[in-house]
Amino acid sequence: MPAFRFVHAADIHLDSPLRSLALRNPELAELIGNASREVFVRIVDLCLDERVDALLLAGDLYDGDQTSMKTARFLAEQLRRLHDAGVRVFIIRGNHDALSKITKELVLPGSVTVFGGRADAVEMSRDRGERPIWVHGLSFAKPQAPESLLGKYRPPVADAINIGLMHTSLDGAPGHDVYAPCSTTRLTGSGFRYWALGHIHKRSATEGACTIVMPGIPQGRDVGESGPKSVTLVSVLDDGSVSLEERIVSMAQFERVAVDASGLADWRELVSRIERALGEVSDRSKSDHLVARVSVSGATPLAWTIRRDADVLHTEAESRAAAIGNVWIDKLETDCRKPAIIDPADNADPVEVLRRTMSDEIVGSEAFRAQAQIIVEDLLKQLPPECRRVLSPDETGLALLIGQLSDEGSEEVLACLTAAGAEGAR
């Protein structure tokens, strides 16, 4: 039975700027920044290798007000490869594409359809006797779309297989703005056989009478988009049956790497433990490069040394990552504490005595809290409103923030006063 085969991708964010990552590691930022192009090439290669009929791009091909002609030339070259192979391309603009001048001005091959601000439907050319395939789409010229788009789509064509492209936040997802919200239930009852979605960067798939797929971002850009990333290869038979294959295309994947330093008293062993953890995660990685957010935690005699010399430990981690190969350190976080002293005879440790004094008599006092609140509130006033709401959403949140900052500050002070004996542990 003849099959209509296509690759469904979304949220490519070509040449997405990575400002925060660039501040920490410009070389890593360049790697990830260029990865979006490499991944798009891989998507085109997949289409050619699998000899699919079409590529569906469900929004956010770009990342905003993109004016670079280098990006335009790159995109034109890749779309030309598909055109020459007879692969149709269907594109809708997402909330980021709405700002892009390239989307509107770039002259594309005739095999490429960019849906406009009015819903439209295009029939695929098929052999005589094969069931008709109609591809529906709708773009927005503005980045805001607070209401559902579903009612604006054309009705499904009778006796045909109807495939829709939509950029939508569905019922909502953490970290994503509301964009053309629409429930899965309504999509299921739309009469379409397949909905090719975009906007949410985490993959999801609902199969049944109506298959609904959010392929996710094909290349993560930070640790919040961790794990291998993919596109979806779809086959639709004339009887309406649909099969899905997730295909990994990410060049680099972000992962959180937890390192338990509990009980460690030797600096070299700590570094070795970090190296082993990086190696294990690298072995499991399904992408070419691993970008690790290393978190060192636990009760250890090295706690204050780790806190004081976090920059040295970061350098050690980068050295071990380079030795493993294709492993990068995004950031190193520490949350270590010195083991609690149980034997009263050990109270001769002057730093431990100071710690208890700071914790019980200073940080815990009402006077300290009142003064700390004045300082924190003054600092919050200097931040943008959206940052203030995140850090201190209400009075309880403010109290928690003050407590966290006070505890962290105490540990920093104690780290600077660590006895020289801790140095010998290295």
Stockholm file with secondary structure:
# STOCKHOLM 1.0

chainA/1-426         MPAFRFVHAADIHLDSPLRSLALRNPELAELIGNASREVFVRIVDLCLDERVDALLLAGDLYDGDQTSMKTARFLAEQLRRLHDAGVRVFIIRGNHDALSKITKELVLPGSVTVFGGRADAVEMSRDRGERPIWVHGLSFAKPQAPESLLGKYRPPVADAINIGLMHTSLDGAPGHDVYAPCSTTRLTGSGFRYWALGHIHKRSATEGACTIVMPGIPQGRDVGESGPKSVTLVSVLDDGSVSLEERIVSMAQFERVAVDASGLADWRELVSRIERALGEVSDRSKSDHLVARVSVSGATPLAWTIRRDADVLHTEAESRAAAIGNVWIDKLETDCRKPAIIDPADNADPVEVLRRTMSDEIVGSEAFRAQAQIIVEDLLKQLPPECRRVLSPDETGLALLIGQLSDEGSEEVLACLTAAGAEGAR
#=GR chainA/1-426 SS CCEEEEEEECCCCTTCCCHHHHHHCHHHHHHHHHHHHHHHHHHHHHHHHHTCSEEEEESCSSCSSCCCHHHHHHHHHHHHHHHHTTCEEEEECCTTGGGCHHHHHCCCCTTEEECCSSCEEEECCCCTTSCCEEEEECCCSSSCCCSCCGGGSCCCCTTSEEEEEEECCTTCCTTCCCCSCCCHHHHHTTSCSEEEEESCSSCEEECSSSEEEECCCSSCCSGGGCSCCEEEEEEEETTSCEEEEEEECCSEEEEEEEEECTTCCCHHHHHHHHHHHHHHHHHHCCSSEEEEEEEEEEECTTHHHHHHTHHHHHHHHHHHHHHHSSEEEEEEEEEEECCCCCSGGGGGCHHHHHHHHIIIIIITSHHHHHHHHHHHHHHHHTSCHHHHHHHCSSHHHHHHHHHHHHHHHHHHHHHHTCCGGGGGGC
#=GC SS_cons         CCEEEEEEECCCCTTCCCHHHHHHCHHHHHHHHHHHHHHHHHHHHHHHHHTCSEEEEESCSSCSSCCCHHHHHHHHHHHHHHHHTTCEEEEECCTTGGGCHHHHHCCCCTTEEECCSSCEEEECCCCTTSCCEEEEECCCSSSCCCSCCGGGSCCCCTTSEEEEEEECCTTCCTTCCCCSCCCHHHHHTTSCSEEEEESCSSCEEECSSSEEEECCCSSCCSGGGCSCCEEEEEEEETTSCEEEEEEECCSEEEEEEEEECTTCCCHHHHHHHHHHHHHHHHHHCCSSEEEEEEEEEEECTTHHHHHHTHHHHHHHHHHHHHHHSSEEEEEEEEEEECCCCCSGGGGGCHHHHHHHHIIIIIITSHHHHHHHHHHHHHHHHTSCHHHHHHHCSSHHHHHHHHHHHHHHHHHHHHHHTCCGGGGGGC
//
